[in-house]
Amino acid sequence: MTPTILVALVSAAAIAFDVFCLVDLRRARVRHLPKWGWVLVICVSSPWGGLANLIFGRDGTGPPAPAPPLPAMPDAPDAPSGPGAPRAPRRRPAGPMLIEVDRLTKRFGPVIAVDDLSFTVRPGTVTGFLGPNGAGKTTTLRVLLGLEAPTSGTALVGGRRYQEFVRPLHQVGSLLDATALPAGRAAWFHLLALAQSNGIGERRVREVLELTGLESVAARRTGEFSLGMKQRLGIAAALLADPPVLLLDEPVNGLDPEGIRWIRLLLRAMAAEGRTIVVSSHLMSEMAQTADHLVVIGRGRLLADTSTAEFVSGAGQDVLVQSPGAAELAGLLAARGAAVSQEDGGLAVTGMAAAAIGDLAATHGIAVHQLITRHASLEEAYLDLTGTSTEYRAPSPAPGGPGTPGTPGTPGTPGTPVGTAVR
Amino acid sequence: MSAAQLQAAGAAPPAPAASAQPVPSRLVRARDVLASEWTKLRSLRSNRWTLAVAALVTLVLTAVVAQAFAASPAGGKNAAVIDRLTTSFLAYAEYLVLPVTVLSVLVFTSEYGSGLIRTTFTAVPRRRAVLAAKAAVTGAAALVVGEILAFACFFLTQAILSGRHGGLSLADPSALRAVLAAGFVLAACALVGVGAGAVIRHTAGAIAAAMTVVILLAVLCLALPAPWNLRLGRLTLPFAAYAEVTTHPPAGLLSPWLSLLVLIAWPAAALLAAAVVLTRRDV
């Protein structure tokens, strides 16, 4: 037993634990071990691994607050509530930029995520990018951002491929997944690293932190952030270089009503400045209030590319009639060709205008208590559209599409997830 | 650098329409990405603490090993393999090299694990530039830490040995080379880690791969029959590192200069594989 062999043996045993420990250490879960768990970790792991765990696994105070305190901004959640006036971004955008997706196809093995998709997004509007889960929204955005190579077709921003931008944050701000953050890094450093990579200064980092109401938590590690704070941080990152194009994937997820309102106003203000803004969301009601234009896709194909108003009006309308003589009126309406169905407390009438119904009731001396024209909501219009697309696609084999047998493998049938998301 | 600062100053004024911005030179772009990666590296407290604790434990164990060596009869059974120079780096080779390799693997795999890599590649679409910056920053940090600790371990060991066997000084043959090379070994292992992380993307798998290169291959080679164990073994990182830090290299090992080539070849291969793979894959 020469000492050297002994040392070698001891270290060999330690190595295995060292590696284990380091891997674990980097996962935030370690921090939530119960007390006895700590003892276990320390006993089992090698000396330095255990010590390291003990020291920085605990909640620390974080790095010294890098941003000097900014006056007059209350705590994070309230900050942007200041009467709904998100500060208009300071600089002028770089001139309008189009987003052009042309015959884009992206295939993952047998699955077609995006199928011959073409649309154009114009500056000066907020464009809602809608589709059920698995419709190909995120894939389209990733191709636009140069993260994935298209199987065929092109996706251009301002007439160029994203990879051609030298400092792309100055052209396109994006938010793909707000939870994709470095758990162990303070928000400040996360933004700073991003800013530096595009030659943006610290001052601007402080500005976007202030803009998103995060300056008071800038020194905290992002792993401690709530989903709402992560969304704000993601938006701060997207706004870093004050770009003329914004691509936001589900930006309102996890935000409180205050935050949702803040984003809506911010996006509207930025669109009014002539920026090109694409927002994907599954919250239809939110889109109705935010987006001027809608691009709807299902199963990777374009379903609609219209203005929000057209989209809703195209979805049809009906008239709700409340009357004590409902039964009699229903018979008269049906005799004149209108479709009538019973609803609790009234009749739902399609195929006849409210005025005509009122006249009809008056001539027959039937009292009418309510007569309401109802427009289909964006949600209903959307469900109609995506539901139909499913029906169409299932039975009819698309002509000449080599990938048609693959359609059963497409993740998530459009119909169901939407239903659950909306309810 | 001054040109770079001029460029930066030019970009600072408040109203640069993005398209009107002058296209920054390659030098400026490289500096930006380097600055960004350096911020990432230094802003993780876990990196600092792990390094600090690993360094501390390395020094303590170096002292323990030196004490044990000093206590053993001079010219004992292991004297042929473990000489006064090699003794200095036994603890270094495990308690510093392995943790640093793991940290280097995490440079990429932690970003892949959290999805942050998409943000990174969105900010810098030239993925090889990101790889180069990460490798440069990690490698440079490892080199600095490695050299400092290699010198510390050397002087600590020789101070302890001076009582019994007589310590070496840097002026002794091959001592300076050994100390410099020990620092370089750390950088080489760190770069292997960066490359493995970029290629494999998953932490566990990448650590396994890096560890295979950093230790396991050498152990496997030892199990081969006689002429082949050294013939193949000398091409592995640990043997090459050993050849750099011993005063009497056993016959069959490569010369220090050729070993240096081995120490360069492994990280180069890992980074090359990463460069090829990164641009071809979807993120």
HADDOCK unambig.tbl for C-alpha pairs under 7 A between the chains (distance, minus, plus):
assign (segid A and resid 3 and name CA) (segid B and resid 68 and name CA) 5.59 0.50 0.50
assign (segid A and resid 4 and name CA) (segid B and resid 65 and name CA) 6.86 0.50 0.50
assign (segid A and resid 48 and name CA) (segid B and resid 53 and name CA) 5.66 0.50 0.50
assign (segid A and resid 48 and name CA) (segid B and resid 54 and name CA) 6.18 0.50 0.50
assign (segid A and resid 48 and name CA) (segid B and resid 57 and name CA) 6.45 0.50 0.50
assign (segid A and resid 52 and name CA) (segid B and resid 49 and name CA) 6.23 0.50 0.50
assign (segid A and resid 52 and name CA) (segid B and resid 50 and name CA) 5.91 0.50 0.50
assign (segid A and resid 52 and name CA) (segid B and resid 53 and name CA) 6.60 0.50 0.50
assign (segid A and resid 56 and name CA) (segid B and resid 46 and name CA) 6.51 0.50 0.50
assign (segid A and resid 91 and name CA) (segid B and resid 15 and name CA) 5.75 0.50 0.50
assign (segid A and resid 92 and name CA) (segid B and resid 15 and name CA) 6.93 0.50 0.50
assign (segid A and resid 92 and name CA) (segid B and resid 17 and name CA) 6.50 0.50 0.50
assign (segid A and resid 93 and name CA) (segid B and resid 17 and name CA) 6.17 0.50 0.50
assign (segid A and resid 94 and name CA) (segid B and resid 17 and name CA) 4.47 0.50 0.50
assign (segid A and resid 94 and name CA) (segid B and resid 18 and name CA) 4.82 0.50 0.50
assign (segid A and resid 94 and name CA) (segid B and resid 19 and name CA) 5.47 0.50 0.50
assign (segid A and resid 145 and name CA) (segid B and resid 122 and name CA) 6.33 0.50 0.50
assign (segid A and resid 146 and name CA) (segid B and resid 125 and name CA) 6.99 0.50 0.50
assign (segid A and resid 147 and name CA) (segid B and resid 118 and name CA) 6.99 0.50 0.50
assign (segid A and resid 147 and name CA) (segid B and resid 282 and name CA) 5.95 0.50 0.50
assign (segid A and resid 147 and name CA) (segid B and resid 283 and name CA) 5.50 0.50 0.50
assign (segid A and resid 148 and name CA) (segid B and resid 282 and name CA) 4.48 0.50 0.50
assign (segid A and resid 148 and name CA) (segid B and resid 283 and name CA) 6.25 0.50 0.50
assign (segid A and resid 149 and name CA) (segid B and resid 282 and name CA) 6.41 0.50 0.50
assign (segid A and resid 163 and name CA) (segid B and resid 125 and name CA) 5.33 0.50 0.50
assign (segid A and resid 168 and name CA) (segid B and resid 123 and name CA) 6.07 0.50 0.50
assign (segid A and resid 169 and name CA) (segid B and resid 123 and name CA) 5.87 0.50 0.50
assign (segid A and resid 170 and name CA) (segid B and resid 18 and name CA) 5.77 0.50 0.50
assign (segid A and resid 171 and name CA) (segid B and resid 18 and name CA) 6.64 0.50 0.50
assign (segid A and resid 180 and name CA) (segid B and resid 114 and name CA) 5.09 0.50 0.50
assign (segid A and resid 180 and name CA) (segid B and resid 115 and name CA) 4.73 0.50 0.50
assign (segid A and resid 180 and name CA) (segid B and resid 116 and name CA) 4.92 0.50 0.50
assign (segid A and resid 181 and name CA) (segid B and resid 114 and name CA) 6.24 0.50 0.50
assign (segid A and resid 181 and name CA) (segid B and resid 116 and name CA) 5.58 0.50 0.50
assign (segid A and resid 182 and name CA) (segid B and resid 114 and name CA) 6.77 0.50 0.50
assign (segid A and resid 182 and name CA) (segid B and resid 116 and name CA) 6.77 0.50 0.50
assign (segid A and resid 184 and name CA) (segid B and resid 44 and name CA) 6.06 0.50 0.50
assign (segid A and resid 185 and name CA) (segid B and resid 43 and name CA) 6.09 0.50 0.50
assign (segid A and resid 185 and name CA) (segid B and resid 44 and name CA) 5.47 0.50 0.50
assign (segid A and resid 189 and name CA) (segid B and resid 39 and name CA) 6.77 0.50 0.50
assign (segid A and resid 189 and name CA) (segid B and resid 43 and name CA) 6.37 0.50 0.50
assign (segid A and resid 193 and name CA) (segid B and resid 36 and name CA) 4.25 0.50 0.50
assign (segid A and resid 193 and name CA) (segid B and resid 37 and name CA) 6.76 0.50 0.50
assign (segid A and resid 193 and name CA) (segid B and resid 39 and name CA) 5.63 0.50 0.50
assign (segid A and resid 193 and name CA) (segid B and resid 40 and name CA) 6.19 0.50 0.50
assign (segid A and resid 194 and name CA) (segid B and resid 36 and name CA) 6.51 0.50 0.50
assign (segid A and resid 194 and name CA) (segid B and resid 123 and name CA) 6.77 0.50 0.50
assign (segid A and resid 196 and name CA) (segid B and resid 32 and name CA) 5.48 0.50 0.50
assign (segid A and resid 196 and name CA) (segid B and resid 33 and name CA) 6.93 0.50 0.50
assign (segid A and resid 196 and name CA) (segid B and resid 35 and name CA) 6.25 0.50 0.50
assign (segid A and resid 196 and name CA) (segid B and resid 36 and name CA) 5.09 0.50 0.50
assign (segid A and resid 197 and name CA) (segid B and resid 32 and name CA) 4.71 0.50 0.50
assign (segid A and resid 197 and name CA) (segid B and resid 33 and name CA) 4.57 0.50 0.50
assign (segid A and resid 197 and name CA) (segid B and resid 36 and name CA) 5.11 0.50 0.50
assign (segid A and resid 197 and name CA) (segid B and resid 123 and name CA) 6.82 0.50 0.50
assign (segid A and resid 197 and name CA) (segid B and resid 124 and name CA) 6.94 0.50 0.50
assign (segid A and resid 198 and name CA) (segid B and resid 32 and name CA) 6.41 0.50 0.50
assign (segid A and resid 198 and name CA) (segid B and resid 123 and name CA) 6.96 0.50 0.50
assign (segid A and resid 199 and name CA) (segid B and resid 32 and name CA) 5.85 0.50 0.50
